[in-house]
Amino acid sequence: MKLQLIRHTWGTQGPRHELFSSFKAAGYQGVETGVPADEEREDLLDQIALNGFTLILQISSRGRTVDDHLDSFEQLLHKASACQPAMINAHSGRDAWSDAESERFFCRALELEAACGIPVVHETHRRRILYNPWTTARMLERFPNLILCCDFSHWVCVSESLLDDQEEIIRQCAERCHHLHARVGHEQGPQVSDPAAPEYAPHLAAHESWWRMVWDAQRRRGDALTTLVPEFGPPPYAPTFPGTNVPLRDVTEVCDWMAARQADQFRHFTTQA
């Protein structure tokens, strides 16, 4: 199994050709980004091809009702599929829904993604259906074909804990995880200011233990490739110096530090018996 490091474009600025060139120089093999506008599609796909990148597109359903979210999901899935990405990462539904409403969404969404022929992962994300471990566990039990993008930083924030008593659910998620967002969260927020800081050593260690569970499940499945995004975001996700909107640590540096660290962690993982 090989690790592919993917760079998100969230919060980045500047011409796409310069950004992608800098990503490649930093060691990334792909990008995760939103669905491009029609007038931007050609440039995006040209830059993907020029850099030899893997493309992962992100979509976010929206609206007031389940039907609204399904309509937007279908439209966005169609637009994303036209770009022929390797994977589509979906922010799906609403946290406020009942299990019955969430199940109605996934029943139709899984039909739509099966027809499109491109792997669609559903992210464990705040404000969405999979915003906590317990709802996610119920949905995984209900839908055997539901696969995940795991971003456990959201659950740490939602539960105000390092999920010490949720290992069984995390292992259940690892069995369905096809994509990782490697951001470190803490009990009061989804993003630590600096994952290398000693005060966040327990948080980093906990997240890395969960990511290894994912890698182990993928290896046992026989996956040839695992994808990982060091998804540290700009303000307001990144804590800032008061009155400045300047992050306590440069976000690009944090992403690159995490990418390099997880490449090293993966090398250690693959040498284990």
C-alpha positions, -999 to 999 in steps of 0.1 A, spaced: 0 0 0 12 35 -9 5 68 8 -6 97 -15 -4 131 1 -31 155 -11 -31 192 -6 -63 211 -1 -69 245 -17 -90 259 12 -79 294 20 -52 295 -6 -47 325 -29 -30 332 -62 -29 318 -97 -37 281 -98 -5 273 -118 17 289 -91 -2 271 -63 0 237 -79 37 242 -86 43 250 -50 23 220 -39 43 197 -61 76 211 -48 64 204 -13 59 168 -21 21 165 -26 8 142 -53 -27 156 -56 -52 183 -47 -86 184 -30 -108 213 -40 -143 224 -47 -162 218 -79 -149 244 -104 -172 269 -121 -177 260 -158 -153 287 -169 -126 274 -146 -129 237 -153 -105 236 -182 -77 254 -163 -81 231 -133 -79 200 -154 -50 213 -174 -31 220 -142 -40 186 -128 -26 169 -159 5 191 -161 15 183 -125 5 146 -127 -19 152 -98 -47 131 -84 -79 151 -82 -104 149 -53 -134 171 -55 -155 182 -25 -192 188 -26 -216 201 1 -253 195 0 -275 224 11 -310 235 16 -337 234 43 -352 200 37 -340 165 29 -354 169 -6 -334 202 -10 -302 185 1 -308 156 -23 -315 179 -52 -283 198 -45 -263 166 -39 -275 153 -73 -266 185 -91 -232 188 -75 -225 151 -81 -232 155 -118 -209 186 -120 -181 169 -101 -184 137 -122 -179 157 -153 -143 164 -141 -136 127 -137 -120 130 -103 -104 100 -85 -128 106 -56 -156 128 -45 -158 139 -8 -192 149 4 -204 170 32 -238 154 36 -271 165 51 -277 181 84 -269 173 121 -305 184 131 -322 156 112 -338 126 127 -324 91 119 -353 86 96 -345 118 76 -308 109 75 -317 74 63 -339 88 35 -310 110 24 -285 82 23 -309 58 6 -311 81 -24 -275 95 -22 -261 60 -24 -282 52 -55 -270 83 -72 -233 77 -64 -235 41 -76 -248 53 -109 -221 79 -113 -193 53 -111 -169 75 -90 -161 67 -54 -180 90 -31 -169 93 6 -190 110 32 -171 131 57 -174 129 95 -180 166 98 -198 190 122 -232 203 111 -236 173 89 -253 139 94 -220 122 105 -211 149 131 -207 125 160 -196 89 166 -230 76 176 -251 88 146 -223 76 124 -222 41 139 -260 38 133 -257 49 97 -228 25 90 -249 -3 104 -279 7 83 -259 12 51 -232 -14 43 -222 5 12 -216 38 30 -179 48 29 -162 76 47 -137 104 47 -127 104 84 -119 137 101 -119 128 137 -110 164 148 -147 172 145 -157 145 169 -131 156 194 -146 190 194 -182 178 194 -177 154 223 -152 176 242 -130 146 246 -102 126 230 -128 98 224 -112 76 250 -143 55 253 -152 53 216 -125 30 203 -150 5 190 -168 31 169 -135 44 156 -125 9 145 -159 5 129 -152 38 109 -117 26 100 -132 -4 82 -152 20 60 -126 48 56 -113 54 21 -99 89 27 -83 108 57 -83 144 67 -54 146 91 -62 176 112 -57 176 149 -85 189 170 -89 196 207 -117 195 232 -128 231 225 -121 233 188 -115 215 155 -80 227 150 -50 231 174 -28 262 168 3 241 163 3 202 163 40 202 170 36 222 203 42 201 235 9 210 250 -9 192 221 13 161 222 -16 140 237 -39 152 210 -15 144 182 -8 110 196 -45 102 199 -52 113 163 -23 94 149 -34 62 167 -68 66 149 -51 71 115 -30 40 121 -63 21 127 -74 33 93 -42 23 76 -44 -11 92 -80 -16 80 -70 -5 45 -40 -28 44 -61 -57 55 -86 -49 27 -58 -50 2 -60 -14 -8 -32 -4 -31 -34 33 -22 -43 55 8 -49 92 5 -44 118 32 -50 155 34 -32 176 62 -63 198 63 -54 227 86 -74 257 76 -71 295 76 -87 318 101 -112 314 118 -102 277 119 -66 287 127 -63 305 161 -51 340 156 -32 368 174 -60 391 189 -70 420 167 -49 409 137 -65 379 120 -30 365 117 -26 328 126 -4 319 155 15 297 131 16 299 93 -10 275 80 11 264 50 39 255 73 16 235 95 1 216 66 36 208 52 48 198 87 19 174 91 24 160 56 60 153 62 53 138 96 26 114 83 48 103 54 74 93 80 47 77 102 35 57 72 70 45 65 72 32 100 37 16 97 46 -2 65 77 -17 81 58 -32 110 50 -69 108 
